[in-house]
Amino acid sequence: MASRSVTLGDKLTEGKTKIIYAHPTKDDVVYMVHKDGITAGDGARRDVLPGKGVLACRTTSNVFYLLEDEGINTHYIGMAAPNVNIVARCTMIPLEVVMRRIATGSYLRRHPDIAEGARFEPVIVETFLKDDARHDPLVTDEEIVAMGVATPDEVEAMRRTGRRVFEVLEAAWAAHEVTLVDCKIEFGRAASDGTLLVADVIDNDSWRIWPGGDKHRMLDKQIYRDMPEVTDAGLQALYATYAQVADLTDTFVEE
């Protein structure tokens, strides 16, 4: 799966779209290998999109490079191969932090009184516990602290950093007349010193992006979720969309 030029250590963990391997000689970094899998509905729908891992690695690299350039602490170090990132080793916090600018998707199901397309000023930040068996429930700050998942200071830092991440990415997409509707990020504690870092991935599965603010022109994973039936032609069209997004994020880091 990884380039032959990368010597991977032991496999540490595997998710639906990536595998984490130890570095063979350095304890404080790991390799993150992006898989070609794509999933939806807590993994109920699963397919393979050949080449997606390379595109995801490229998009994630562009995004994290931009965030680092804007002074946001992340686990990103670099690309080790077309589908492999090298990142700081972290203990992941089992939360998804979601920033919402536009009301759509699951937010509307939880708030049927809100009209689709309503704009939030400032951006709304919601936190979900990563637990597929419970369908990643929404959790409050108090619940997060009571469960021992994060400290009050970490909760506040994740919210503050989440808004900053959204601000940076929103501006980058706006330069292409693309609306960043919402975005999901995760955090980890650096193995070296416990520093809170934006971690995991931020790729085309992590956000909703609507060119010209038009939902019908979406470029993100929602296309896959909305497919009534997955076909080879549909997957090919989806791949083209993911490639387009990777090309656009290349401009995030161009001098």
Residue frames relative to the residue before (quaternion, step in Angstrom):
aa qw qx qy qz dx dy dz
M 1.0000 0.0000 0.0000 0.0000 0.00 0.00 0.00
A 0.7395 0.3527 -0.2104 0.5333 3.58 0.89 -0.91
S 0.6446 -0.4974 0.4063 0.4146 3.52 -1.29 0.31
R 0.5509 -0.6319 0.4358 0.3276 3.57 -1.09 0.75
S 0.6039 0.5725 -0.3637 0.4187 3.60 1.21 -0.33
V 0.6620 0.4653 -0.2954 0.5080 3.59 1.30 -0.21
T 0.1988 -0.7651 0.6033 0.1055 3.56 -0.80 1.05
L 0.1915 -0.8149 0.5419 0.0750 3.54 -0.39 1.27
G 0.3843 -0.6942 0.5578 0.2436 3.52 -1.15 0.68
D 0.7913 -0.2642 0.2112 0.5094 3.59 -1.15 -0.54
K 0.4803 -0.6300 0.5193 0.3206 3.54 -1.16 0.62
L 0.2546 -0.8012 0.5306 0.1083 3.56 -0.74 1.09
T 0.7766 -0.1628 0.1329 0.5939 3.56 0.97 -0.84
E 0.1456 -0.7830 0.5997 0.0780 3.56 -1.22 0.51
G 0.1401 -0.7777 0.6097 0.0625 3.52 -0.98 0.95
K 0.7570 -0.3837 0.2636 0.4584 3.55 -1.28 -0.20
T 0.8259 0.2187 -0.0857 0.5126 3.59 1.01 -0.73
K 0.7951 0.1913 -0.1306 0.5606 3.61 1.19 0.06
I 0.2150 -0.7371 0.6257 0.1376 3.54 -1.34 0.39
I 0.2291 -0.7664 0.5876 0.1222 3.56 -0.98 0.89
Y 0.0814 -0.7917 0.6054 0.0025 3.55 -0.84 1.09
A 0.5180 -0.6046 0.5043 0.3345 3.54 -1.17 0.60
H 0.4475 -0.6122 0.5672 0.3214 3.53 -1.29 0.44
P 0.5186 -0.6891 0.3958 0.3155 3.62 -0.80 0.86
T 0.8152 0.2399 -0.1191 0.5136 3.61 1.12 -0.50
K 0.7391 0.3691 -0.2086 0.5235 3.61 1.21 -0.36
D 0.3522 -0.7745 0.4923 0.1837 3.56 -0.69 1.11
D 0.7174 0.4855 -0.2580 0.4279 3.59 1.10 -0.59
V 0.7181 0.3311 -0.2564 0.5558 3.61 1.27 0.16
V 0.1341 -0.7693 0.6191 0.0828 3.55 -1.28 0.45
Y 0.4217 -0.6560 0.5557 0.2882 3.52 -1.36 0.21
M 0.1550 -0.7663 0.6190 0.0753 3.56 -1.00 0.89
V 0.1278 -0.8084 0.5742 0.0214 3.55 -0.42 1.29
H 0.2875 -0.7670 0.5551 0.1445 3.56 -0.71 1.13
K 0.2991 -0.7671 0.5495 0.1423 3.55 -0.82 1.07
D 0.5324 -0.6286 0.4680 0.3200 3.55 -1.32 0.25
G 0.4757 0.6928 -0.4312 0.3283 3.59 1.24 0.08
I 0.0765 -0.7502 0.6535 0.0657 3.51 -1.29 0.54
T 0.0589 -0.8187 0.5707 -0.0241 3.57 -0.85 0.97
A 0.0312 -0.7646 0.6424 0.0416 3.52 -1.35 0.29
G 0.7977 0.2994 -0.2130 0.4782 3.54 -1.27 0.38
D 0.6487 -0.5224 0.3055 0.4615 3.58 0.92 0.96
G 0.7305 -0.4362 0.2292 0.4728 3.56 1.06 0.75
A 0.4283 0.7106 -0.4674 0.3053 3.60 1.24 0.03
R 0.7294 0.2548 -0.1755 0.6102 3.58 1.14 -0.64
R 0.0545 0.8016 -0.5889 0.0879 3.56 -0.77 1.06
D 0.0969 0.7757 -0.6199 0.0680 3.54 -1.01 0.84
V 0.3769 -0.6739 0.5783 0.2635 3.51 -1.35 0.19
L 0.1041 -0.7749 0.6230 0.0245 3.53 -0.89 1.05
P 0.2996 -0.8012 0.4825 0.1886 3.59 0.10 1.27
G 0.7872 0.2753 -0.2389 0.4974 3.55 -0.83 1.05
K 0.4807 0.6880 -0.4371 0.3233 3.60 1.22 -0.23
G 0.6162 0.5755 -0.3519 0.4066 3.60 1.01 -0.77
V 0.6521 0.5030 -0.3112 0.4743 3.56 1.00 -0.81
L 0.6645 0.4947 -0.3046 0.4700 3.58 0.95 -0.85
A 0.6460 0.5200 -0.3198 0.4584 3.59 0.99 -0.83
C 0.6406 0.5204 -0.3181 0.4665 3.58 0.99 -0.83
R 0.6654 0.5060 -0.2970 0.4616 3.55 0.95 -0.89
T 0.6695 0.4896 -0.3034 0.4690 3.59 0.88 -0.92
T 0.6540 0.5118 -0.3077 0.4644 3.58 0.90 -0.94
S 0.6491 0.5211 -0.3200 0.4524 3.58 0.91 -0.88
N 0.6568 0.5095 -0.3095 0.4619 3.58 0.93 -0.91
V 0.6763 0.5030 -0.2919 0.4521 3.57 0.90 -0.95
F 0.7041 0.4587 -0.2817 0.4631 3.59 0.80 -0.96
Y 0.5935 0.5473 -0.3656 0.4632 3.58 1.08 -0.64
L 0.6508 0.5136 -0.3072 0.4671 3.58 0.97 -0.88
L 0.6617 0.5077 -0.3128 0.4545 3.58 0.89 -0.91
E 0.6437 0.5105 -0.3209 0.4712 3.58 0.96 -0.85
D 0.6527 0.5248 -0.3106 0.4496 3.56 0.98 -0.86
E 0.6951 0.4417 -0.2550 0.5066 3.56 1.23 -0.56
G 0.6120 -0.6185 0.3245 0.3709 3.58 1.26 0.34
I 0.4931 0.6349 -0.4386 0.4018 3.58 1.23 0.40
N 0.3873 -0.7418 0.4996 0.2241 3.58 -0.73 1.04
T 0.0463 0.7891 -0.6084 0.0711 3.57 -0.75 1.09
H 0.5742 -0.5861 0.4416 0.3631 3.56 -1.32 0.11
Y 0.4699 0.7264 -0.4154 0.2810 3.59 1.26 -0.17
I 0.1041 -0.7744 0.6216 0.0561 3.54 -1.06 0.87
G 0.7336 -0.3697 0.2491 0.5129 3.59 0.84 -0.89
M 0.5402 -0.5606 0.4971 0.3832 3.54 -1.37 -0.27
A 0.2234 -0.7817 0.5701 0.1182 3.55 -0.87 0.97
A 0.7591 -0.0224 0.0372 0.6496 3.56 1.28 -0.46
P 0.7179 -0.4678 0.2717 0.4381 3.64 -1.15 0.33
N 0.7888 0.2355 -0.1477 0.5482 3.61 1.09 -0.57
V 0.6606 0.4955 -0.2886 0.4846 3.59 1.26 0.35
N 0.1481 -0.7511 0.6385 0.0791 3.53 -0.94 1.01
I 0.2303 -0.6964 0.6494 0.2009 3.52 -1.25 0.47
V 0.0037 0.8197 -0.5659 0.0883 3.55 -0.70 1.14
A 0.6055 -0.5346 0.4357 0.3972 3.55 -1.28 0.35
R 0.4762 -0.6614 0.4988 0.2949 3.56 -0.98 0.83
C 0.0257 -0.8155 0.5765 -0.0439 3.56 -0.82 1.04
T 0.3360 -0.6227 0.6446 0.2895 3.47 -1.39 0.24
M 0.3152 -0.7948 0.4884 0.1740 3.56 -0.36 1.24
I 0.3451 -0.6913 0.5976 0.2144 3.55 -1.14 0.74
P 0.3775 -0.7843 0.4435 0.2137 3.63 -0.53 1.10
L 0.4724 0.6365 -0.4609 0.3991 3.54 0.71 1.16
E 0.2050 -0.7104 0.6520 0.1680 3.52 -1.28 0.51
V 0.1703 -0.7786 0.5999 0.0695 3.55 -0.75 1.10
V 0.0898 -0.8279 0.5532 -0.0235 3.54 -0.51 1.27
M 0.1558 -0.7680 0.6177 0.0655 3.53 -0.87 1.06
R 0.0989 -0.8158 0.5697 0.0085 3.58 -0.83 1.01
R 0.1756 -0.7640 0.6148 0.0860 3.55 -0.88 1.04
I 0.7885 0.2033 -0.0750 0.5756 3.58 1.03 -0.87
A 0.4281 -0.7021 0.5093 0.2537 3.58 -0.97 0.88
T 0.3117 0.7094 -0.5833 0.2435 3.55 -0.74 1.13
G 0.7866 0.3769 -0.2247 0.4344 3.57 -1.33 -0.02
S 0.8556 -0.1275 0.1019 0.4912 3.53 -1.10 -0.82
Y 0.5600 0.6033 -0.3992 0.4039 3.59 1.11 -0.51
L 0.6646 0.5036 -0.3037 0.4609 3.58 0.99 -0.82
R 0.6255 0.5316 -0.3486 0.4523 3.58 1.06 -0.67
R 0.7002 0.4406 -0.2630 0.4964 3.58 1.12 -0.65
H 0.7717 0.2170 -0.1119 0.5873 3.58 1.25 -0.47
P 0.0783 -0.8575 0.5071 0.0369 3.60 0.51 1.15
D 0.5987 0.5694 -0.3623 0.4315 3.60 1.23 -0.27
I 0.6212 0.5281 -0.3377 0.4703 3.60 1.28 -0.24
A 0.4090 -0.7148 0.5134 0.2413 3.59 -0.90 0.92
E 0.5172 -0.6165 0.4826 0.3456 3.58 -1.02 0.75
G 0.7636 0.3329 -0.2723 0.4817 3.52 -0.95 0.93
A 0.4323 0.6844 -0.4776 0.3415 3.59 1.25 -0.06
R 0.3080 -0.7671 0.5423 0.1502 3.56 -0.97 0.90
F 0.2712 -0.7738 0.5575 0.1301 3.54 -0.95 0.97
E 0.0329 0.7619 -0.6440 0.0610 3.54 -0.89 1.05
P 0.4657 -0.3423 -0.7756 0.2539 1.60 -0.88 2.33
V 0.7243 -0.3889 0.3292 0.4645 3.54 -1.35 -0.03
I 0.3835 -0.6960 0.5599 0.2345 3.57 -1.03 0.85
V 0.1439 -0.7682 0.6175 0.0887 3.58 -1.04 0.80
E 0.0228 -0.7841 0.6197 -0.0242 3.57 -0.82 1.08
T 0.2058 -0.7833 0.5784 0.0978 3.57 -1.12 0.68
F 0.1146 -0.7999 0.5891 0.0089 3.54 -0.89 1.05
L 0.4136 -0.6885 0.5402 0.2511 3.56 -1.03 0.84
K 0.3864 -0.7213 0.5238 0.2366 3.58 -0.81 0.98
D 0.3385 0.7034 -0.5400 0.3147 3.55 -0.23 1.33
D 0.2839 -0.8043 0.4990 0.1530 3.57 0.01 1.32
A 0.6308 0.5580 -0.3416 0.4172 3.59 0.99 -0.80
R 0.7465 0.3323 -0.1888 0.5447 3.58 1.16 -0.62
H 0.4708 -0.7061 0.4134 0.3300 3.58 1.33 0.31
D 0.5931 -0.6352 0.3541 0.3454 3.55 0.94 1.01
P 0.0370 -0.8580 0.5120 0.0144 3.61 0.54 1.15
L 0.5293 -0.5846 0.5183 0.3308 3.51 -1.28 0.57
V 0.0604 -0.8068 0.5878 0.0027 3.59 -0.88 0.95
T 0.4378 -0.6850 0.5225 0.2571 3.52 -1.19 0.66
D 0.6765 -0.4627 0.3734 0.4346 3.55 -1.30 0.23
E 0.6609 0.5238 -0.3069 0.4413 3.55 0.94 -0.92
E 0.6519 0.5071 -0.3120 0.4696 3.59 1.02 -0.79
I 0.6211 0.5463 -0.3388 0.4483 3.57 1.00 -0.78
V 0.6845 0.4720 -0.2754 0.4826 3.56 0.92 -0.94
A 0.6628 0.5197 -0.3119 0.4397 3.60 0.90 -0.91
M 0.6801 0.4746 -0.2835 0.4814 3.60 1.09 -0.69
G 0.4551 -0.6990 0.4414 0.3310 3.58 1.24 -0.21
V 0.3740 0.7483 -0.4710 0.2798 3.57 1.25 0.36
A 0.7848 -0.0906 0.0867 0.6069 3.57 1.04 -0.81
T 0.5126 -0.6316 0.4859 0.3197 3.54 -1.24 0.45
P 0.6623 -0.4858 0.3655 0.4379 3.61 -1.20 0.27
D 0.6463 0.5137 -0.3275 0.4595 3.60 0.97 -0.78
E 0.6554 0.5021 -0.3148 0.4682 3.59 1.00 -0.80
V 0.6160 0.5445 -0.3472 0.4511 3.59 0.99 -0.77
E 0.6778 0.4790 -0.2880 0.4776 3.56 0.88 -0.91
A 0.6484 0.5184 -0.3183 0.4577 3.59 1.00 -0.82
M 0.6472 0.5143 -0.3246 0.4596 3.60 0.99 -0.77
R 0.6474 0.5031 -0.3226 0.4731 3.58 0.99 -0.78
R 0.6712 0.4995 -0.2985 0.4592 3.58 0.88 -0.94
T 0.6828 0.4724 -0.2855 0.4786 3.57 0.91 -0.90
G 0.6087 0.5618 -0.3519 0.4360 3.59 1.02 -0.74
R 0.6617 0.4928 -0.3079 0.4738 3.56 0.93 -0.85
R 0.6468 0.5111 -0.3217 0.4658 3.58 1.03 -0.77
V 0.6157 0.5307 -0.3420 0.4714 3.61 1.00 -0.79
F 0.6674 0.5005 -0.3090 0.4568 3.57 0.86 -0.94
E 0.6318 0.5483 -0.3286 0.4385 3.58 0.95 -0.89
V 0.6762 0.4919 -0.2919 0.4642 3.58 0.91 -0.94
L 0.7083 0.4530 -0.2715 0.4684 3.59 0.83 -0.96
E 0.6011 0.5590 -0.3612 0.4426 3.58 1.04 -0.69
A 0.6673 0.4927 -0.2990 0.4718 3.58 0.94 -0.87
A 0.6452 0.5254 -0.3242 0.4501 3.59 0.97 -0.83
W 0.6877 0.4579 -0.2817 0.4879 3.59 0.96 -0.82
A 0.6117 0.5663 -0.3545 0.4235 3.59 1.02 -0.73
A 0.5845 0.5830 -0.3648 0.4306 3.59 1.14 -0.59
H 0.7155 0.3715 -0.2322 0.5442 3.59 1.27 -0.39
E 0.4676 -0.6868 0.4212 0.3637 3.58 1.32 0.28
V 0.4634 0.6203 -0.4667 0.4275 3.53 1.04 0.95
T 0.3161 -0.7524 0.5511 0.1738 3.57 -0.90 0.97
L 0.2658 -0.7171 0.6222 0.1672 3.56 -0.88 0.99
V 0.2556 -0.8142 0.5102 0.1070 3.56 -0.32 1.31
D 0.7564 -0.1814 0.1441 0.6117 3.55 0.94 -0.97
C 0.1181 -0.7948 0.5939 0.0395 3.55 -1.25 0.33
K 0.2179 -0.7724 0.5891 0.0945 3.56 -1.02 0.90
I 0.0258 0.7874 -0.6156 0.0165 3.57 -0.97 0.86
E 0.2292 -0.7473 0.6045 0.1537 3.54 -1.35 0.29
F 0.2766 -0.7611 0.5700 0.1390 3.53 -1.27 0.45
G 0.0721 -0.7666 0.6341 0.0718 3.52 -1.32 0.44
R 0.4043 -0.6598 0.5659 0.2846 3.52 -1.34 0.28
A 0.4727 -0.6928 0.4657 0.2823 3.57 -0.68 1.09
A 0.4947 -0.6722 0.4680 0.2905 3.57 -0.89 0.98
S 0.6398 0.5697 -0.3279 0.3982 3.57 1.07 -0.68
D 0.8453 -0.0159 0.0598 0.5307 3.61 0.87 -0.91
G 0.5688 -0.6390 0.3702 0.3621 3.61 1.25 0.18
T 0.3733 0.7385 -0.4858 0.2815 3.58 1.25 0.11
L 0.4339 -0.6862 0.5224 0.2608 3.57 -1.01 0.85
L 0.0180 -0.8162 0.5746 -0.0585 3.57 -0.71 1.17
V 0.4527 -0.5874 0.5781 0.3404 3.55 -1.19 0.53
A 0.0001 -0.8385 0.5384 -0.0841 3.57 -0.59 1.15
D 0.6590 0.4871 -0.4007 0.4097 3.55 -1.36 -0.26
V 0.6284 -0.5130 0.4019 0.4248 3.62 -0.89 -0.90
I 0.0684 -0.7100 0.6885 0.1310 3.50 -1.40 0.24
D 0.2024 0.7777 -0.5592 0.2040 3.53 -0.23 1.30
N 0.7770 -0.3708 0.2281 0.4548 3.58 -1.22 -0.31
D 0.5951 0.5175 -0.3775 0.4853 3.58 1.28 0.11
S 0.6433 0.5925 -0.2829 0.3938 3.58 1.30 -0.29
W 0.7941 0.2434 -0.1028 0.5474 3.59 1.20 -0.34
R 0.3044 -0.6452 0.6351 0.2961 3.47 -1.45 -0.11
I 0.0000 0.7906 -0.6114 0.0329 3.57 -0.85 0.99
W 0.0904 -0.8075 0.5827 -0.0161 3.54 -0.80 1.15
P 0.3437 -0.7339 0.5433 0.2191 3.63 -0.44 1.10
G 0.8379 0.0948 -0.1026 0.5277 3.56 -0.85 0.99
G 0.5620 -0.6157 0.3795 0.4013 3.58 1.25 0.29
D 0.5279 0.6449 -0.3865 0.3949 3.58 1.31 0.26
K 0.4085 -0.7390 0.4879 0.2211 3.58 -0.47 1.22
H 0.6562 0.5382 -0.3138 0.4257 3.59 1.02 -0.73
R 0.6879 0.4249 -0.2767 0.5193 3.59 1.28 -0.15
M 0.2216 0.8263 -0.4988 0.1389 3.60 1.23 0.31
L 0.2549 -0.7876 0.5511 0.1050 3.55 -1.16 0.73
D 0.6279 0.6058 -0.2865 0.3960 3.57 1.29 -0.05
K 0.7946 -0.3465 0.2405 0.4368 3.55 -1.37 -0.16
Q 0.5168 0.6501 -0.4215 0.3641 3.59 1.17 -0.41
I 0.5318 0.6115 -0.4021 0.4261 3.59 1.18 -0.49
Y 0.6770 0.4792 -0.2818 0.4822 3.58 0.93 -0.92
R 0.6430 0.5276 -0.3277 0.4480 3.59 0.92 -0.85
D 0.7272 0.4635 -0.2363 0.4477 3.57 1.00 -0.87
M 0.4695 0.6793 -0.4570 0.3305 3.61 1.20 -0.15
P 0.3800 -0.7217 0.5188 0.2561 3.64 -0.66 0.98
E 0.7711 0.0004 0.0119 0.6366 3.55 1.20 -0.64
V 0.3540 -0.7348 0.5385 0.2117 3.56 -0.88 0.92
T 0.0147 -0.7926 0.6080 -0.0426 3.55 -0.73 1.13
D 0.6539 -0.4930 0.3828 0.4276 3.56 -1.26 0.28
A 0.6520 0.5106 -0.3209 0.4595 3.57 0.96 -0.84
G 0.6430 0.5245 -0.3202 0.4571 3.56 1.02 -0.78
L 0.6635 0.4956 -0.3029 0.4716 3.57 0.99 -0.82
Q 0.6245 0.5310 -0.3413 0.4600 3.58 1.05 -0.71
A 0.6535 0.4977 -0.3081 0.4799 3.57 1.01 -0.83
L 0.6280 0.5328 -0.3290 0.4620 3.57 1.06 -0.76
Y 0.6281 0.5346 -0.3313 0.4582 3.57 0.98 -0.86
A 0.6440 0.5238 -0.3279 0.4510 3.58 0.94 -0.84
T 0.6338 0.5239 -0.3236 0.4681 3.57 1.07 -0.73
Y 0.6613 0.4979 -0.3064 0.4700 3.58 0.93 -0.90
A 0.6339 0.5172 -0.3302 0.4709 3.59 1.06 -0.72
Q 0.6216 0.5389 -0.3324 0.4613 3.58 1.04 -0.77
V 0.6598 0.5021 -0.3042 0.4690 3.58 0.96 -0.87
A 0.6326 0.5192 -0.3364 0.4659 3.60 0.96 -0.80
D 0.6365 0.5220 -0.3264 0.4646 3.59 0.98 -0.83
L 0.6679 0.5030 -0.3058 0.4554 3.57 0.91 -0.88
T 0.6808 0.4755 -0.3089 0.4637 3.61 0.94 -0.79
D 0.4928 0.6296 -0.4467 0.4016 3.60 1.18 -0.27
T 0.6565 0.5257 -0.3166 0.4386 3.57 1.06 -0.73
F 0.5193 0.6438 -0.4156 0.3784 3.61 1.23 -0.31
V 0.7898 0.3210 -0.1363 0.5046 3.56 1.10 -0.71
E 0.4557 0.6786 -0.4630 0.3426 3.58 1.23 0.11
E 0.4484 -0.6918 0.5005 0.2642 3.55 -0.96 0.89
